[in-house]
């Protein structure tokens, strides 16, 4: 009986230590992640040619298939970033009258892991929507007991429960915004640009269609992906959205 009591005490003590460590981890996360950290990264560098002041006109178009994405608000941030650019670009409503066009497609605005954000950036600009899903991991607590260890198991469950509660109150949350950007610039007078495109489309369960298109245009095109992340303990999207929009917009205007 004494042996069982000794084992019971040791198991209870170990469970208590585990619970303490789990609680400490939760406290550490809440302290180290108490401030909002927003970063915008580009998949490549874009160097737009400098132009005279009378040609610093730009047409901005924002599209997205993300339900939670506030397109109107994001558009305002982008247009303001260009208007306050040190070269003072003028926003115009007619794409034919603009020297530059900035066409933006937002693929994602969601919770994600840092690895998912890195993978999205590494992939770079794509011509179609791609979904990047974040992953959540959980922990399962199990036990095996006999009659003699009942007290130890009960103590372990209580201690582990304390740890689970502590960790459930503190989460390290990252939101990710993925935007593919196409910047089109009018070529110099007399310069023609050839553009070749390949379009694959599924037309039914029985097969697909492939199209190859070649065209001559007067616009040069630059393509880039911007991935913006926001990280904080127990972060809510409404806390981070404006800063994420602002950082993404600043990255776009920084190409000019």
N, C-alpha and C positions, 0 to 999 in steps of 0.2 A: 504493500500500500504506500509505503514511503517513497518507493521508486516512482510510482505513478504520480504522486504529488510533486516530486522533484521535476519530472518531465513536464507536468502541467505548468509548473511555475516558469520553466524555461521557455515553453512554447508561448505562454502568455506574454512573457517579457519580450520575446522576438517579435510577436505581433504588435506589441506596443511601440517598439522601435520602428517597425515598418510604417505604422500609422503616423508616427512623429516625422519620419523622413518624407512621407507623402504630403503631410501638412506643410512641411518646410518647403517642398518643391512648389506647392501652390502659392505660398507667400513670396518665394523668389520670383515666380512668374509675374505676380501682381506688381512687384516693385520694379523689376527690370523692364516690364512692358507697360508701365503706367503712362508713358507719353506716346502720342501718335507719331508714327514714322511712315512717311509717304515718299516713295521713290519712283521715278519714271526712267525707264531705260529703252534705248532704241536698238533695233536689230542690226542697223548699219548706219554709217554716216551719209548724210545727204548734203551736197553743196549746190545750192541754187545760184545761178549766175546773177551778179549784181546788175541792176537796171537803173535807168534814169528815173527821177521822181515821178514823171508823168506816166510811167509804165508800172508803177507800184500799185497795181490793182489786183484784187483776188476775189474769186468766187468760192464760197465755202458751202459744201453739201455734206450733211451728216445722215447716215442711215444705220439702222440696227434692227435685229430681230429679237433683242432681249427685252422681255416684258418689263423688268424692273428698271430699265435704263430711261433716264429723263433726258430725252433728246433735245428738247427746247432749252433746258438749262445748260447742257453741254455745248450746244451751238453758241450760246451767249458767251461762255468762257473762251471758246476758240476765236470768235470774232473780236472779242475784247483784247485777246493776246496779240492778234495781228494789228489792231488799231493802236495799241500802246507799244508796239515794236519800235525800236529806236529809229528805224527807217520809215515809220508811219505808213503802213500799207492801208489802202482804202478798200473797204468791203463793197462789192457791187453785186447786184441781183441778177445781172445778165451774164451768163457764162461766156457768150460770144464776145462781150466787151471787155472781159477780164484778161489781163496778160498771164495771170496764173489761175489755176483751178486747184483747190484742195478738196479731194473727195475722200471721205472718211467712212469706214464701216466698222462699227463696234461689235465684235464677236461675243465678248463675255464681260460680265460684271457680276462677280460671284465670289463666294468663299473658296479658297484654294490653298494648297500647300505651297511653300517656297519652291519645291521641286517642280510643281506644275507650272509655276510662273516662269521658271528658268527654261523649261521645255518649250513653253509657248514662245518665248523670246528667241530661242535657238532655231525654231522652225521658220521664223521670218514671215514675210508677207505671203499670203495665199490668195487665190482668186475665188475661193468659196468659203463658206462658214465652217468652222471646226469647233467642236465643243471640247473644252478642257474641264474635267471634273475633279474637284477636290475630294480627298478621302478623309474619313474620320476613323479613328481607332479607339477601341474600348478595351476594358480589362474585365476579366472574369475571375471571381474569387471562388475557389472550391475548397472543400475540406473532407477529411475522412476521420471518423471517430468511433471509438468503442465506448463501453460503459465507463471505464476508468478515466477516459480523456474528455468526458463531457464538459467539465469545467474549463479546460484549456481551450476547447473548440469555441465555447461560448465567449470566452474572453477574446479569442482571436477574431471572431466575427465582429464583436463590438469594436475592437481596435481598428480592424480593417474598414468597418463601416464609417468610423470617424475620418479615416483617410479619404475614402470615396466621397464623402460629403464635402470635405475641404477642397478636393480637386474638382468636384462638380461645380463649385462656385467660381472657379477661376479658369478661364480658357484663353489660350494663346491664339488669337484670331487674325487671319490674313485675308483681305479682300484683293481681288485681282481684276483689272480692267485691261482688255486686249483690244487694240485698235489697229486696223490695217489702213494705211494712208497712201493714196495715189496723188502725187503732185504733178500737174501738167503745166508746161510752160510753152508759150508761143515761140516757135523757132524764129531765127533771124530771117529777114526778107530774102527770098530766093532759096531757102533751105527746106527740103522736103524730108520727112521722116517716114520710113517704111515700118509698119507694125504687123507682125505675124501672130495670130492667135489660134489656139486649139480648144475647141469646145466639145466636151463629152457630156451627153445627156441620156438618162434612162427613159425610154419612151413607153415601156411596158414591162411586164414580168418576162416577156419573151426575148427582149433584146434591148439594144441601146443605139444611139445615134452619135456619130462623130463628125464634127465640122472643122474645117481648117479655113481660116479667114486671113487674107492679106489685104492691107489697105495702106494708102499713102495719106499722111496727115501733116499738119503744120505744127504739131505739138510734140515736144520731148516729154518723156514721162520718167518720174522717179518713184520708186516703191519702197516702203519701209513699214515696219511694225513697231508699235510702241506698247510696252507692257508696263503698267503702273500698279504698284502694290501699296497697300496700307496695312500696317500692323500695330496691334495694341491688345492688351488684355481685355477680354470681354467687349471687343469692338462691335459697334452697330454701324450699319451702312450709312445711316444718316449723319453720323459723326464724321465720316471720312469722305463722303461724296464730293463736297465742294473742293477740298484739297486735292483729291484725285483728279477731278476735272481740270483744276487750275494747273497742276503739274503736267498733265498730258497736253493741254493747250500750249503751255510754255515750250514744251519739247518741239511741237509742230512749228511754232513761230520762230524757234531758234534755227531752223533750217534756212531762214531767209536773212 
